[in-house]
Each structure stands twice: as structure tokens, then as C-alpha cells.
Amino acid sequence: MLELRNIGLTMNDENGHPKEILKKIDLKLEPGKLYGITGPNGGGKTSLAKVIMGIYPQTTGEIFLNGQNISALTVDERAKLGISYAFQQPPRFKGLTVEDILTIAAGKKEPRAIRKKLREVGLCPEDYLDRNLGTELSGGEIKRIEMAQILLRNSQVTILDEPEAGVDLWTVQKLSNLFMWGYRNQPDKITLLISHHEKMLPICDEMIVINQGEVQKRGSTQDVWNLMKDELFSKNREQCQGEVGV
Amino acid sequence: MNLTKIDWNIMDKVADLHNVPTGAVNIRLNGQAAIRRSTPNVCVTNSPETGGLVVEFRAGVQGEIAHVPVVLSEPGLKDAVHNTFIVGEGADATLIAGCGIHSGCHQESRHDGLHEIIVKKGGRLRYIEKHYGEGEEDSPRVLNPTAKIIIEENAHAELEMVQIEGVNSTKRVTEAQIAAKGSIKITERLLTTGKQEAFSEISIFMQGSDSNAQILSRGVAQDQSRQIFQAALVGQDECNGHLECDAIIMDQAYIQSIPEIRAEDARAVLTHEAAIGKIAGEQLLKLMSLGISESEAIEMIIQGFLR
């Protein structure tokens, strides 16, 4: 069980003024479930993911994993404990190769596991293992290599931050299938899939909508999906009517 | 002259040598030739004018390798050489140089090396030079290499110059003249720590039509170390040149990068890019999110950057 209690995050904006990014978030996330995290841009989804990974230290509240308070643990300590985060925009590294980073992700796993996971994300190991993570690869390729790392780590808690961003439609479908088989109905795994994509969200067991730093809705994927569509369409209608009125 | 365990350790660091290599070799130990061997294709001798080493790859030979490492393990030794390396017409050669100093006292140990390198028409040279120092932290170890390179028509040279660690002070000067259709690629990688100082000056003159030059410099300065990198690409005919200098600055270090491109002919195409910055926080967090510590992540980023 991953439990977030009263999580708040305040950060300075570009003018140095404090801004509340996350407000009193309480969440209990159970093993065996694939959670879809969605909501408008700037609503706090990625910030929440980074707080769980330890990249942003929360301003208030506590985080528990299997009953252990992990609030004060560093990023690497959380990673060792079984949390993984796939970056929305993975950084590039001059001089490091695809094999270098996958070797770290693989830990003590056999080298052939690296090749297997690369193939699973649609990349040929022979063509990619020696490639440089600097400017040699496209954004979509970097993103797929990020996914291969996450698959290799096979952690108890996995956070996938917009895995579809920057990848082609065929790969989105491929990733969606991978996540469905790899993370759905896995009794010991908790997976958070941050997404807006119609191919991604339907594979989730449950949806959580984060908006303006708060949990706005939580429920079954179908219920939340219907609610969102209704709300979105009614807002669009209101906006259109308003514009016509002007 | 016998090489000690310390000497062999230095040989390993600067030339990946654990035994006397087969082929042409000249191992200079504490100011004298300890081991020297010529082969039918590579002549290793002394110059009557300079007294220095002359290594000549005969015209047309292919895939020949010569090792010419320098080891200084005698405390306080000041060694100076003036060597000449010649790659004959159409030859394909690899020259593994490199210098290492072991110093366990407060006296300065120093090696000043002038290397004249001539790659004759159609020749190809791969030149690898690693510099390394070890011993007491505060014992001064100084390495000042100078390379004067002539690339004749249609010839090519690739120079890989690395300062791994332990050199307190270095002044590196590299100068090259490139003839028509000739090319050169220089890769320099420097790591400085503590209070070490490194100054590197590279000047390439593209004198012939269709000549080409590329300089790639990577530096990492840690602690209170200082690095100054000054490079000039000069186009004097129809030519192409690119200069790239990247550096990572850490702690209280100082880095100055002075790239210069100069066209003396309207057909010269010259570009440069330069960047100095600290290790990006996102890079560290990314590697740490894979379960390695911050210090391991820093080490990995630096090793990759300098690879």
C-alpha cells in the first residue's frame, strides 16, 4: 500500500513568490491496481509524481510505503525500496550510452534482460546499445529507452509520466499493450499512469483526476471518463454560447 | 634498466601496457631509453641534431603500432625531450605516447616534451597521448607537452589527448598545419582536481584547399582547480573547420574557454560551439531514480562526459 497523507507542496514561481502546487492530498493506493492520473495541464500531476519519488520534498504531510514512513528518504533510497519514475522529459547525457543507463536500471539482472526489454519497446539492441544519450537520439527514441529502464526495474511502485508524449501512434499502442500486460492485475504492483491519451486511460483500473493541486475526482475508469466528458462538453458549450453572445 | 612495479603501474595507466609490447617500442624511464626496438616497418632511433627520439613508419606500411611511453619515477627529476614522429607516404600508423609521473617528495618532477609530427602524403596517423600523475598529494608533478604537426596532402591525423589525473600543472601547446585535402581531428579531455592547473592552447591552420579540421575539447574541473582552454581554427584556403569545447565546472573551480575562428579566405567555413556549466540537477536525479547514490551518479556523468 502506498499512502499519501495531507501532502502539500509550495514552490516559488519565476518571480520568487510562493505558489501552492499541491493542496492537502490524501490518497491510498492499493497493490494490484493500475491507476490513471489525469487532469488539466498544470494541475499538479507531475509534481505529485515527483513528490512520491522524492525529487520534490513535500512541504506538508507524509508518505508511507507498506507502512514505512518514507517521507525523509532520498531519491535513491526510495528507488532501492521499490519506487520507479519514468520522466516525462528524460534528460540527455553527453557520453553515456543506451547500454550504460540500461545496465544501471537492470541492477543485478542478466545482460540478456536488457536486450529483451529494448525489443519490447520496439528498439533493436544491435542498433541502439552503443548509441549516445546526448543528441544522437530523437525525443521519441529517448522516451522508449526510458520505458525500457522502467520495465527492467520492475519495481513495486511504478509511476509513468505521460509515456505517450513524443512517441508515434504505433508505439503508443505498443506501450499501452505493454502496460496492460505488465502492470494490470499484478497482485504486488502499484502503477500510476499519468496520461491524457485515449489509448492509455482505458487500460486503467481506476482514475484519479488532479486539478488545481487537489484530487478532484476518483472512481472507476468508466465513471470518471463519463463525468469528465460531460463536464468538458458542457463547459465547451457554455464557452461557445458566451462567445456567440459577445 | 629494470622497471619496478611503480613503473609498470604508470605504464598501465598511460599506455595500457603490462609487458613490453611486441613491435616497435621506446620506453623512456627517468630520462633514458630503457627499452628500444625497431621493426622492419618502423625505425626507432635518435636524431643526431636534437638528440631526441625519431620514430619513422615506412611509406606504405599498414596497421603498424609503435609505443613510446615516458615514465618518471625518480624523485625531483626534470626531463626534457625533442622527438620526431614521421608517418611515411600512404602509411597507416598508430602511435601510443603518454607520460606518467610518480612523485613521493616535495621536489618538483617535470617532463617537457616537444613532439614534431609529420604525416606525409596520403598517410594516416592515430596518436594517443595520456598523461597521469600519482604519489603524495602535495608533491608537484608538471607535464608540458608541445606538439607541432604537419599534415601533408591527402593525409589524415586523429589525436586523442587525455589527462586522467594527478598532474598538478600542465601547459599544453598543439599546433597543426594542414595541406590540401588533408584533415585532422583533435580530441582533448582534461580532468583537474584539488588545486591543479591546466592550460591548453590549440591552433590549427588549414592552408590547403579542401582541408578539414575538427577540435573537440571536454573538461571537468573539480575542487579549486583551474582550466584555461584556448583554441583557434584558422582557414587560409577553401576549408571546413569545427571547434567544440564543453566543460563541467564543480565546487570552487575556475574554467575559461576561449574559442577562436578566423577566416583568411572567403571560401572557409568555420563553426564553433562552447559551453560551461555544472552537472544538471535533472541528470543527477534521473540516475539516482535508478537506485544509485548522488556520488555514484556524479562519477558516472563525469566518466561518460570524458569518455
Interface residues (C-beta under 8 A of the other chain):
Chain A: M53 I55 T74 V75 D76 A79 K80 S84 Y85 F87 P90 P91 F93 K94 G95 L96 T97 D100 I101 I104 A105 G107 Q149 R153
Chain B: R218 D246 A280 E282 Q283 L285 K286 L287 M288 S289 L290 G291 I292 S293 E294 M300 I301 Q303 G304 F305 L306 R307
